[in-house]
Amino acid sequence: MSRGLLHVLRTFPIRGGLHNMPKKNRCEDRLLPANSMPDKNNSGRPPPWLRGKEIGLWYAAHSSTKPRKKVDKAATLDMTGINVTRLRNVLNLTHNTSSGPVPAAPVTPDGMDPFDLSGSNDPSTTEKVAGSPSNDILQFSDRRTNGVSVESDPMQIRSLSLTRNRELDSTLASDLCRRQSSEAYRQMLEIRQKLPAYVRRKEIIDAVRSNQVVVISGETGCGKTTQIPQLILEDEITRGNGSVTRIVVTQPRRISAISVAERVAAERGETLGSSIGYQVRLDRCYPRQLSGSIMYLTTGMLLQWLHSDPTFQNVSHIIVDEVHEREFLCDFLLNVLRDVTESRPELRVVVMSATMNADQFSSYFGNCTKLEIPGRLFPVQTFFLEDVLRMTNFYLPKDDLKELAKVQHAYMKRCFLGGDLTKTAARKALDSSNEELERWLSTQTDLSANAAEILRVVDDDAYPLTDLIVHLIDHLLRSTNKGAILVFVPGIGAIRETIMKLRDLNPRLYDERSNRVCIYALHSQMTLSKQRGLFEVPPEGKRKVIVSTNIAETSVTIEDVVYVIDCGRIKITNYDPLSNTNSLSPVLVSRANAAQRRGRAGRVQMGYCYHLFSKYVHDNIMAEYQLPEMLRMRLEDVILRIKLLDLGPVSTFLASCPNPPDPKAVERTLHFLREIQAIDMTEDSAVQLESAMSKRFTKRQKRWRRDLRARAQAAMKQYNEGSKDMLEEEAEEETPSADISYGELPGDNSKLTPLGEHLARLPMDPQSAKLLILGALFGCLEPALAVAACLNYRDPFEIPLEQQVAATRSRVELSQNSLSDHWVYKTIIENYRQIQSSYDRRKFCDRYFIRENIVKDILRLMDDHATLLYEHKYIGTPNPLDKDANRNKDNFPLFRAILCGALFPNILKLMPTIRDGRVKRPKVIARPSEGKISVSPKSVNGNVWASDPVWMVYFTKTRTEKSLNPTVLDTTIIPLRPVLFFSGIIQPTMSSDSTFTVDNWIQVKTSPTVFQLVTDLRKRMDDILESKFKNPDVTDWSPSSSEGRVLKTIIELLVSEPVPIVQTQRYPWEPKMDANRT
């Protein structure tokens, strides 16, 4: 068997493989079945050419069949706490009374309350009363305009249209002249005049005056972000148009919007909030008056304005900055602006990019005018991998070369098969020699044989290991005297590995207590406040090394960097609509990324950049730009925005984007939005959508099975013939059917449901928004606010480089034995609120590896979201600790049920595996269309065991570079009743009148009577919720309320259900324990 054939065969688990096949078909797809494959030597050993999983399959086929205890796939509904008679009383009393008072509860013959389903009134279930909010937590309130939730705006900043005021024009012109004559302004002007953007001010102003849309490309440091808005503003005020001039400038990140606004205000010799302002999530500073002002804001904030001002009537100039990043909100805005400019010819749009890619954006806006501005950086000398190998004399022994080849081969294999390459093409690509690379290598002089072999092994990629990075850092520190070194690596793992290898290389020089070298780690989940010297120039004789992810490309600038080491890889998120999985993997950077990284050097003097990929790769292999975000992300937010803003059919709008997304991703998103009841799709459209997705998934499965059968037959043939060198040519794969066109998308014109309207208006993903609404309605507000904020903003935990075990233990401790990663967030917020002193709060955060600045942001988000819920009338006050809205905040059984309803359809089943009478590690089973999934060991449920089926909900799943299957990071274990009340459609099965299915895959056993009562009660709850979505109102929990009685009954059922019994695997730091919550 060829090397390529085996490599391709081993790759199948990565893309789905056997685990996606129906169980009844697995036996026929086994590799080398026992009954058809003779063992020539009767040795009981597999053939020597098999590797990895093939060996396991061979042993499975040859092993003797052992009787195994079967675990029933259908879960039995526990009857504890379910009183059929009392349940009927509840349904009868609340029948046909959707609201308003109902008759008083009758007394049963035994003298007990008929709504106490468990038969007892336990005072221990009384909820704690929520306290008042912390004094030092900033309060942010949002207001509503025309029924649309937007941030509070005392100046009515969105709804005021621009009208000419001659008196104001004169006043603004006089103010500008007075300001320009001030000493502060003149001093800053001397600095501004050195910027390339200011030097070309006349050309820029003339272009903006004469054209509705202008595309400007400017290299990093040219001053386009700070100067162009000022130049336009000053020109308009000077020409007497100040009263009808209002400029908004979008930024992709909040930190950029704030910092740039502060800089521009300083350049104008004024304080922030005079003529310059900003608006970002959780923070804002408006100009004193709207006319004659510049507003920096995030792209999402500007899109919020569309709700009350669909054509931006209150804006004269819109400047869209950093479009080269191709963030999806930016692409969305460009699409909107292309339509708006047709109806508003007086509106001026400036599109700005840090890379010279003006042609694409100019073409998108009808070949509009374009300008290019050069940068002002000091010269940067660039070196590539071949140069680094020459100058450092880096050498890899033979064994290390083999290891490098193994790592690189595995990586390239994943890239080929992850990029829709056929198996045949992938094998040929892996096995073939790179003739172009060989020709290029022949032109390289002064390369050692070892260096040439390294380049040959690295091939069309960057050097993948950290040993060369460490070697180069050490070389630079020994051969140069001053200047900081900035190192780009893909992720936290590479950061940790680089720092540890440096310290292993020379502990005295690179230790954290060294007085000669200071090493900093820079990552989005690390606390910058603890890296005090990161932005400071070290004293004479001390060097600074920063090991960073791509966060240092644009978001963070370190002025004293002279040397940049670019590993050549970047981690990006991709979305596979067929498996509904995000993947986070390192890929080769684009030439634009490489240029940005190169630009980090040479800001204060001549710089040096060392790219760990060859000049051949840079010139011939690299893409010009990374794939736009809209092509590699989930589309829920995009489609909800389209429908909320009534921008027409989804397909029409998306087809007109700069780079339209894959129709398969649109199909998957429409299907998901229908499942969570956000869109109202006709039955015919729903059937068409289900059919299209099912056919596509089935075709993929058939190709996998056919391919495995072909390889099994090839292996048997090779074994029978005794040949170890068979090169069987593969049959070409079927050409997949053409993708469905945008115009044929089922559900394209579906409308938002009342729930969908609310989900679209809340500034977060739809599942988190649903969690907020359910939390408010069920009196479980604070936990819902905390979890939604953490899932949508940032995880409050930091990543300590050398204390991973302690950090994991802290998370387990904060879970309070709840078997819930989500309850951890509630615990953090609750404990932080209860601590009064700043010192004790910092101590608490340090102990549990929590970033205090993130916790403060989360608290502000919680206030913000509570205000939104108040304005949508779901709660009675904007206080997140409102007593009525938190009557059940400590009721964990209710919280996990609400979580199930919000995160549906993200449900997993832990199926126990029993062999030889012993419980083994459970199988993690997802919906049939989701494939195989694993739970991250970092989750508090990453090592749970159970003898009975256990259910679990999660927020998101992702496939990392080292995982064969998608992994879920955040989970909560739930019992069965939340699944019945808060998930998909419940229906009886054809095979048994006591077995029912939920969401077409979860099987439940119970009596027909109980099933009917539960479904009736759920129907009553669904009617209440639907009524609340249509006409939001605070839940009435009074005894005379129909909705209060139904919801209390359901809560009693949830609380009375026995807790799932699981056992956690023994951690290295603690004894074995049983984890239960009562």
N, C-alpha and C positions, 0 to 999 in steps of 0.2 A: 504493500500500500504506500502511496506517495506521501511524502512529508506534508504536502499541501492538503491532501485529502483528510489526513488525521487532524490537522490544525483546524480545518473547516468543521469537521465533525465535532470537535471539542467546543466549538463556539455555540452550538445549538442552545444550550441552556440560557445563554445570554439573551437570546431573542425570543425565547418562549419554549421551544422544544417540547420535550415529553410532558412537562407538567401542564401544558394546555390541552392535551389530548383527552378525550373521554376515556374513562378507566377501562371500559370494555374493549377498547382498541389497543391498549398498551401492549398486551401480550404479543400481538402480531407485529408490533413495531420494535420489539426488543432486538438489540444487536446480538447476532450470533446465537440464535435459539438453541437450547440444549438438544432437542430432538432432531435437529438437522445439521449438527456440527460435530463430526467425530473428533475424539481426542486421540491423536495418533500414538501418543506415549502413555495414555492413561495416567498421566501424572497429576491430574487434578489442578493443573495450573493453566492460566489463560495464555494465549499466544503472545510471544514476546513483543509484537509490534503495537499491541493495544496500550493505551495510556489513559490515565485519569478515570473519567466516568465510564469509559468503555469496559474497563476492568470490572467495575462494580456491576455493570449490566451482565457481563459474562458470568460472574459468580452467582448473580441472582437467577440466571437462566439454568445453571447447573446444580443449584442447591436443591436438596430434597424438600418436598413440600411438608411444612409443619403446621399442625392445627393451630390456628390463632383465634383468640377470643375476639369476636366482632363487636364493634361499638355501634350501637344503633344511631343511624344518621339523623333520625327525627328526635328532636328534643321534647321531653315531656314537660308540660306546664305544671308547675308545682301548685297545689291547691291551698297551701297555707294562706290563711287570711281571706280566702274567697268564700263568702257566705251567699249562696245562690238566692235564698229568699230575700235577704236584705238588698241584694243587687237588683232584684226585680222591683223592689219597692222604690228604689232610686229612679229607675227607668220609668216606672209608672207615674211617679209624682212629677217628673220633669218632662213628661210627654207633651209635645206641642206647646211648650212654654219656653220660648227662646229667650225671653227677658222678662224683667219685672217680677213682682212678688208672686210667690206660690204659697199654697196652703202650708200651715205649720206641720212640722214633721210629726207623724203619728207615733204613738208608743206601741211597741210590739208586746205580745203576751208576756214575754220575759222581762218587760220593763226597761229594755235597752234601746238606745238610739238606733234607728234602722240604718243610719248612714255610717255607723261605726262598724265597718265590715269585718274587723278582726275580732269583734266581740268584747273589746275592752277599750277603756279610755285611759290611755297611758299619759300621765302628765309629763313624762320625760321627753315627749316629742314637742313640747312647747318651744317655739322659736325664741331666740334671743332678740332683744330690741336693738336695732342699729343705733350707733352713736352719732354724734355730729361730726362734720368733716374736720380734718386737720387744719389748723390756722395758717400753716405755711404753704398750703397747696393753692396754686393760682387757679382762679375760677375763669373759665372761658365759656361764653354762651353763644349759641347760634340762634339766628332768627329765620323766619320763613317769609319768602316773598312769592306771592302768587301761588301759594300751595307748594312751593319748592323749598326744601331745606337748604339753607346756605348759612355761612358764618355771619355773626351779628355785624351789623353795619349801621352805626348811628348816623353816618353821613349819607346813607342811601347811595353808596358809592357805585353800585351797579346800575341803578335805575335812572340816574340823572343824565339826560342827553346834553350834548354840547351845543350851546347857543352863543352867538357872538354878542360880546359886550364891549363897546368901544372904550368905555371908561376903564374897564379891567385890562384891556389891551394896553392902554397907556400906562397904567399902574405897573403891570408886569414888566414893560420895557424899561421904565424908570428904575425898578428894583434890580433888573439885570445890570444896567449901567452902574448903579451904585455898588453892586457886589463885585463887578469886574474891576473896580478901582480900589478894592480893599487889598491890604497887604497879604492876607491869607490866600486870597484867590490868585494874586500874582505869583506868589511862591509856588503854589501848586501848578500854575500854568507853565512855569519853566520846566517842570517834570513832564507835563502832558505833551508839550511841544516836541519832545524827543520820541514820542510814540509814532510808529508808522501810520496808524489810523488817523492821527491828528494831522500828520504831514499831508495826507491825501484828503483833507476835509472838504476842499472845494469840489473835487470829483464825486465824493460821496453825497454831498448835499445836492448837487445838480442832478445826480441819478435818482435820488429819492423824490425830489420835486417833480421830475419829468416822467416818472414811471410809477405805476400802481404797485408793482412787485419788483423787488431788487434782491438778487442773491449775492451775498458777500462771503468770500472765502478768505480767512486770515489765519496765519500760523499762530501758534501759541506765543503769547507775549506781545502781540502787535497792538493790543489795546482796543480791539473792536467792541468788547462787552461794556467797557466803561466809557469809551469816547463817542461812539456813534450815537447813542441816545442823547448825550449832552449836545453834540453838534447839531442834531435835528431840532432839539428844544430851543437852543439859543438862536438858530436861524429863524424859526417860526415866530418867536417872541420879537426879534428884531424887525421882522416884516409886518408886525402888527397883528399876528394871528394867535397870540397867547391864550385868549379866552376860548378858542376852539381847538386847542392843542392839548392832548392828553396821551402820553406814550406809555405803553405797557411792554415789559421785556420779560419773556419766559425763560426760566432756568430749569434743568432737569432735577436739581437737588435743592433742598431747602437751605443747606449751608451755603451754597453758592449765591442764592438770592439775597440772603441776609448780608453776607460779607461784601458782595459787590455793591449793594445799596449803601452800606457804610462807607466804602471807599469813594463812591461817586459824591456823596454828601460832603466828605472831607475835601475832595478836589474842588468843590464849588464854594468852599469856605463857609459852610452852614452846618447846622445840626441836622441829624436824621429826623425827618418828619416836617421839614420846612417845604421844600419842593420835591424832595426825594423820599419815597416810601417803599415798603415791601409788604408782602402778604404770603405767608406759608402756613401749613397746617400747624396749629397750636400757637402761632405767633403772628403779629402784624404790627406795623407802624405806618399809618396813613399820612399822606401829605396834608398840610393844613387846609389847602384848597385843591379842588380837582383840576381846575384849568391851569395850564402851564406847569405840569408836573410829570415826573417819571415814576412809574411803579414797577418794581421788580417782584415777580411772583413765580411760583412753581406752575408748571403746565397744567396740572390738575386743578389748581385754583381758577385759572382762566376758563377752563372748560366748565367749571361750576357756574360762571357768569352766564353761560348760554341759556340756563334755565329761565332767567328773567330778562335777558337781552340777547335774543337769538342772532342778531346781526351786528352786535357790538356797536350800537349807535352812540354809546358814551365814550368811544375811543377813537382817536384820530390816527394813531400809528401803532401797529403791533409788530414787535421785533421778536422773532423766534430764534433763540440762540441754541448753540450746541446741537444742531440737527444731525451732525455726523454720527452721533451716538445712536440714532435710529430707535430711540425709546418709543414704545407703542403709543403713549399719549401724545407725543410729538407728531408722529405720523397721522394720528387721528385728527389733531388740530390742523395740520396742513390740508387734509381732505376737507375739513369744514371751511377753512379760509378760502379754498379755491372756489367754493360755491358762494361764500359771503361776498367776495370781491366782485362778483357779477352783479349783485344787487346793490352794492355800495361802492360806486366808482371813486368816491372821494377818499375812501379808506386806503392807507398806505401800509404795505406789508414788507418787512425786511427779513429775509431768511439768512441766518449766519451760521457758518460752519468753520471748524478749526482745521479742516483738511481741504485740500484742493479738489473737491468733488462737486464743483458748481454745476457742471453740465447736467447731471441727473435732475437736480432740483429746478434748474432753469427750464429744462424740457417739461417738467411736471406742471409748471406754471406758464405753459405756452411760449417757451423760448424767451423768457423775460430777460431783462438786462442783468449782467453779472459783473462783479468786480473781484479782483484778487489783491490782497494786501500782504506783503512779506512780513516775516517776523523780525525781531530785533535781538535774538539770542546771540551769545558769543559762539564762535565756531565750535562744532563738536566733531571730534575725530572718531570715526566709526571703525570697529573691528568685528569680524565675523568668526565663526567657530574655527576655521582653518588658521586664522591669525592668532587666536588664543592658544591653539595647540602649539604653534610655532614659538610664540614668545614665552610660554610658561614651561615648555618641555614636558607637558603632561603625558604620562605613560600609563597604559593599562596592561597588566599581565594577561597571559593567555586565558586563565580561568575567569578573570574579571571581564574580558572581552566576550566570553561565552555568555556570562550572566547579562551583560548589556544587550547582546543579540537576543537573548530569551525575552527580556523585558520589552525590547523594542518590537519584536515580532508579535508578542501578545497584544501590545497597544495598537499596532497597525492593523492587526486582524479585527479588533473591535471597531476600529474606524471604518474599515471596508464594509463589514457586515452591518454596521449601524447606519451606513449611508445608502441603503437600498441597492447595494451591489448584489448581483446574483452570486450563488455559491461558486459557480464555475469561474466567473470573473474575479471573485475574491481569491480563489486558489491560484489562478494564473498570475494575479497581481502580486501575491505573496511569494510565489516561487520564482518569478522572472527576475533576472538581473536588470538593474537600472542602467541601460546603455547610455542614456544622456548624462547621468551622473558620472559614469566611467570616463566619458569623453571630457567632461569638465575636470575630473581629477587628474587626467593626463596633462592638463595645462598648468597644474599647480606645482610650483618648484619649491625646493627646500622643505618638502614634507617628508617626515620620517615614515617608514613602513607602518609603524604602529599608528601614527596619526591618520594615514590614509585609510587604514582598516577601520578606525573609529568613524571616520566620515562615511565610509561605505556601509557600516552597520547602522548608523543613525539615519542614513538614507534621506527620504523626503520629509524630514521632521527636525525637531530641535533635540539637543542632547537631553535625555530624560532623567538622569540621576543627579543627586546633589553633590557628589564627590568633586566634580569639576568646578562647581560654584565655590565650594570650600577652598579648593586649591587656588582659584583665581583671587578670592578675597585675601588669602594669606600672601599671595604674590604681590598684590597691589599695596598692602600695608607695609611690606618689607622693601618695596622698590620706590615708594613715593613718601613724601614728607607730610603733606596736609591735604585736606579735602575729605568731605563725607562720601561714603560709598552707599549707594542705594541699590538693593538687590530685589528684582521682581521674581517671585515664585508663584505657582498656581494656587496654593491653599495653605490652611493652617498646618496640615501634616508636613508639608515641605518646609514651612517656617521652623517648626520644631526640630525637624531632622537636620536642617542646615546649622542651627545654633548648637545643637548637641554635638555634631561632628566637628565644629570649630573648637569647642571646649575639649573634645577628646584629642584633637590635634595638638593643642598647646594650652593646657589648663591654666597656666599662670598668666598667659597673655589674654586669653578670651574669657576668663572667669568673670562672673557678674561683679566681683569686687575689684577687678583690675583697674589700675589707674592709668593704663595706656590705651585701652580700647573699650568703648562702651557700645554694647549691642542692643538694638531696639527691635521689637517685633511690632508690625503694623498690620492690623486686621480689623474688620468691621465689628467683630465680637470681642475686641480687647479694649480696655478702658484707657483712653488717651491721657486722662488726668494723672494716671500712674506713670506715664512716660514723660516725666517732667523735662528732661533734656532733649527731647526729640526735635524741637524746633529751635533750640539754642545752639549757638556756635560753641563747641567745647574749648577749654583753655589750651594754650600752646603745649604741644607735646602729647595731646590726647586725641585719638581718632574716633570717629563715629561711624558705625555700620548699621544700616536700617534694612531689615529683611521684611519685605512687604508683599501683599497681593496687589492686584491692579487698582486698589483704592488710591495708590499714590500716583496713578496716571493722570487723574484730573481733580479728584476731590481734595487731596492734601498736597500742599507744596512745601518742600523743605529747601530753603534758599541756598544753603551752603553745600549742596550736592555737587560734586565735581565728577565722580565716577558712577556710571550706571552699569549694572550687570543684568542683562535681560535673558531670562531662562528660555524665552520663546514660546511659552505656553500660557494659556489663560483658561480659567474655569468659567464656562457659560452654561446656562440652563436651556435645555431643549425639551419640547413636549411632543410625545408620541400619542396621537389621538386614538390609535387602534388599541393600545394597551392602557390608555388614560394615565400615563406615567410621565412625570418630569424626570429628567436625568441631569446630573451635575457632573460633568466630566471635563478634564483638561483637553484643550484643542490647540492647534498651532495658531499663534497670533496672526492678525492681518498686518499688512504693510502700514496701515493707518495706526494700529496699536504700537507697532515698532517705532514709528515716527514720534508718537506721543511719549513713549518711554525714553527715546533718545533725547527728546526736548527737555526732560527733567534735569539733564546735565547742562552745564554752560549757562546758567542763569546769572552767575556773578563773575565768571572767568571762563577761559577756554575749558571745554569739557571733553570727556572720553566715555564712549559707550561700547560695551562688549556684548554682542549678540551671540548666544550659544546655539546658533543655527548658521549654516553655510551661506555664502553669497549666492550659491546656486539655488538654494531653497528660497531665499528672499526674492530673487529675480524671476524664478520659474514656477514655484509651487504655491507660494502664499497668495491668498485672496487679497484683493485691494482693501476690502472692508469686511467686518464681521457681518453675519446674517442679521437683518433687522429683527428687533425683538418681537414684532407682530407675527413673524413667521415661526417663532419658536416658543410660544407661550400659550397658555389657556386663554380663551376668548370671552369668558363670562362677563367681565367688566366692559369689554368693547361692545358686545351685543346688547347688554342692558342699557348702555348709554345711547346706542343707536335707537332703541325702541322708546326710551324715555324722552329723548329729544325729538322724536317723530321725524327722523331723518330718512324715512322711506324704507323699502325692503332691505333686509340685511345684506343680501347678495349684491344689490346695486351699490350700496355704500362701500362695502369691502372691496368690490371689484375696482373701485376708483381710487383706492389707496395707492401710495407710491409703490408698494410691494404687497399685492393681495395675499392673504393667508391661504393655506391649503383648505380646499372645501371639506376634506375629511375632518379637520379640526372644527370647522363651523358646524358640521353635522353633529359631532360629539357634543359640542356646547349646547346646541338647541335641544338635544336629547336630555342633557343634564338639567337644563333650565326647566324643561317640562317635568322631570322627575321631582324637582324640589318645588313644583307648583308656582313657578315664577312667570311662565307664559301659558297662555290658553290656546293650545293647539287642537285643531280638529282631529277627530278620530282617524280619518283617512290619512292625514299628514303624519300622525304618530305612527301608524302602521307602516307607511312608506319609509319613514326614518328608521324604525326598528329593523325593517327588512334590509335596507341598504347597509346598515352597520353589521348586521348578522352575516350577510353574504360576504362582506369584505373580510370579516374575522374568520369565517369558515374557509375561504380561499387560502388565507395565510396558513391555517392549520393543515389543510390538505397538502400544501406545498411542503411543509415541514415533515409530515408523515411520509409522503412519497420520497422525499430526499433521504430520510432515515432508512426506509426499506431498501432503497437502491444501495445504500452504503453497507447495510447488513448483508445483502446478496453478494456485493463485491467482496466483502471480507470473507464470506464462506467460500467463494470461488477461489480466492487467493489461498485460503487455508488448505482446501482440497488439492490444489495444484502444487502446494509446497513452495509457492513463489513468495518471496519477501520484497519483490521489487515491482509489483504490479502497478501500472499506470492506466487504470481504467478511465476512459473518457466519459465524462458525465453527460447525460442527456440535458439538452437545453431546457430551462424552465419555461413554463407557460408565460406568455406575456399577460400581465394583469390587465383586467379590463380598464378602459379609460376612466379617469376620475369623473364623477358626476359634475356637470357644469354648474356654475353659480345660479344660472337661471332656473335650474330644476330642483333646487334645494327644498325638501319638504319642510313646512313650517316657517317658510321665509317671511310670510306676512302675519304670523301669529302676533297677538296682542299681549301686553303685560296683564297679568291678573292683579287684583288689588294687593295681594302680597308682593307680587313682582314690582309694583309701583314703589312700595316702601323699600324693598331690597335695593332697587336701582337708585333711590335717593340717598341712602345711607353710604357714607364714604368708606366702604370696605368691601371685601368679597361677600357674595350672597349668603354663604353658609354662616359666616360670622354675624352678618346683619340679622339673619333669622334667629341666631342664638340670642341676640339682644332683645328682639321682639318677644320671643318665648320666655326669656328670663323676666321681662317686665310683666307679662301677663300672668305668670305663675308665681310672682312674688319672690323671685330668686335673682334680683337685679345685680347686686354687687359681684357675685361670682361670674355672671354672664359678662358684665362690663370688663372685668379683669382678664378673663380668658380671651374675649374678642380683641382687646387691645394688644395683648401679648402675641396672639397669632397673626395679627395684621401689621403690627409695628415691628417690634424686635423681641427676641428672647432676652429676658433680663439677665440670664446667666452669662458670665464671661468664660473664656476658655483659658484656664491656666496652663502654661506650657509644661510644667513639671509636676502638677498635682491632679492628674486626671482621675485617679482613684478616689481621692478626697472629694473632688467636685461631684462625682457620680453619687457618692455616699450622701452628700448634702441634699441632692435632689430627692433621693429615696427618703431621707428623714423629713423633708418638707412635705412629702406626699401624705404624711400622717397615716400611713398604712391603708390608704384609700384605693390603691391599685389604679391610680389616675395621675397621668402627667399634667392634665389640665387643672386638677385641684391644687397642684403645686403653685400655680400662678395666683389662685385665690388666697392661699396661705401666705405667700410672700406679701401681697398687698395688705392683707388684714394685719399681719404682724408689724409691717412697716408703719401703718397708720397708728397703731396702738403705742408705738414708741414715741416719747415726747421730745427727748433731747436730740440734737443733731449729732452729738458724739456717739450716743447709743445706736442711732440709726446707721451711722457709718460702720460701727463695730458689728452690727447685725449683718450688713451687706458684705463686709470683709470675711466674716465667718462662713457664710454660705456661698461665696464666690458670685455675688450679685453686683451688677453695675448700678450704682445708686442713681446716676444721671438718667439711665433708662427707666428706672422705677418712677422717678419724678415725671418723666415724659408720659409714662403709662397712666399715672394718676391724673394728669391733665387731659389725656385722651378720654379717660373714664368720665371726667366732668363734662367734656365736650359731647360725648355720646349720650350721656344722661340728658343733657339739654335738648339734643335732637329728639330723643324719645318723648320728652315732655312736650315739645312743640308738635310732635305727631300724635299727642294726646294718649300715649300708652301709659304714662305715669302722671301722678298728680302734682309733682314738684320737680324742678331741675336738679334736685339734690341726689347724687348717686347713693347716699345713705338714707334715703327717704324710708320712714318706718313701714308704711304700707307696702311699698314696692319691695321690701326686703323681709317680709314676714316669714319667708321660707328660705332665707339665705344660708342657713346652716343645715338644711335638709339635704344631705348628700344623695340619698336615693332619688330624690326629685331632680337634683342638679344633673345627675348622669342620664336620667330619662330625657330631660330637656336637651342635653348635649347630643343624645341619640337622634332626636328630632331635627336638630339643627345640622348635624353633620351627615345625615342620610344623603346619599346611599353608601357612605364610607363605613361599611360594617364588615368585620372579619369574624371568622369562627375558628376557635382553637379546638381542634379535634384530637382527643387523646389517642395515642397509639399504644396498644397493649400487646406485648409479645412475651410468650412463655409466662403469662400470668403477672407480668410486671409492667408498670406504666412507664412508657418512654417519653421522650420529648414530643410535645404535641405538634401536629401539622397545622399550619396556618392556612385556612381556606378563605378565599375571597369569592366574590361573584364570579360565575363562570366566564364572563367576558374579561375579567381582570387578570387572569393568569395567576402565577405563583407569587407570593409575597412573604417577606420576612419582617420580623420586628427588630428594631435596632436594640443592641445591648445597652445603649445609653438610656433607653426608656425604662421607667420603673417596672414595666411589665416585660422587659426583654428576656427574662429567664423564668417565666411562670410555668408551672406544671399543673395539670388537673386530671382527675380520673373521669370527669364528665365533661361534655361540651361546654365551652365558655365563649361568651360573645364579647366583642371588643369594637369600639368606634375609634376613628382616627381623623385627623384633619387633612393631611396630605401625605403622599408617598413620593419617593424619589429613588432613582437608580444612580448610585455613585460609581466612580471609576473602578472600584475593587469588588463591587457586589454583582453576583450573577442575577439576582432577582431584585425587583423594587423593594425598598425598605420604608417602613413607616416609623417616624421618629416620635410622635406624640400619640399616646393611646389612653383609653379608659376602659376598664373591664365593666361590663354591664350584665345584669341578669336578663331573663327572657321577656318579662312584661314590658319594659321599655321598647323592645323590638316590636311587640304587638301593637302598642299604642302610638308609636312615633315613627314608623318606617313605611314600607310600601304597601301595596294592595294585598289584602288577606283573602284567600279563596280556598275552598275545599279541594282535595285531590280526587281523582277518578278512582284510585285504587282502594281507598278506605274512607269510611264516614267519620273516623276519629283522627285523621291526619289532615293537616292543612298546610298551605304554603304561604309564606310572606315574601313579597317581592320576587316571586317565581323561583326562589332557590332555597329559602330557609324553611325547613319542615318542622312542624310543631304537632305534638300529640295531646289531645284533650278530648273531653266528651263533647258531643254536638251541642248539648245544652249550654255548657260553659262557653263554647266557641261563639254561640249566637249572642249570649249576654255580653261578652267582651266586645264583639264587633258592633253591637248596638250602642254600647257605652262609648266606644271610639267614634262611632258616627255622630253621637250627641256632642262629643268634644270637638270634632271637626267642624260641626255646624257653628258652635260657639266661636271657634277661632276664625272661621270664614267671616262671621258677622263682625268680629273685632277688626279684621283686615279691611273690610269695607267701610266700617264706621268706628275708627279707633276710640277706645274709651278705657278708663281705669277699671280693672277687674273688680266686680262687686262680690266680696267674700261673705256677705251677711247671710244668716241662716234662711232668710226669706227669698234669697236670690236663686234662680234656677241655675245660672252659670256657676255660682259659688258652690252649690251642692254637687253638681257634676264634677267640677274640678277637684273638690275635696275628696270625693269618692275615688277618683283616679289616683290622687296622691296617696290615699290610704292603701290602695292596691299596690302601689309602687313601694311604699315603705314596708308593707307586711311581707313582701317576697323575701325568702331566705337569700342570704348573701352567697354568691358563688364561692365555693371552697377551692382555693388554689394554694399551691406551695411554691415559694420562690427558691430558685437555685441558690446554693450557698455562695455568698460573696466572699472574696478573699479576706475581708476585714471583720466578718461577723458570723455567728453560728447560724445553722439552718433554722428557719422559722416558718410558721404558718401565717399567712397574711389574710386577715379577715377584717371587715368593717361592719359594724352593727349599727 
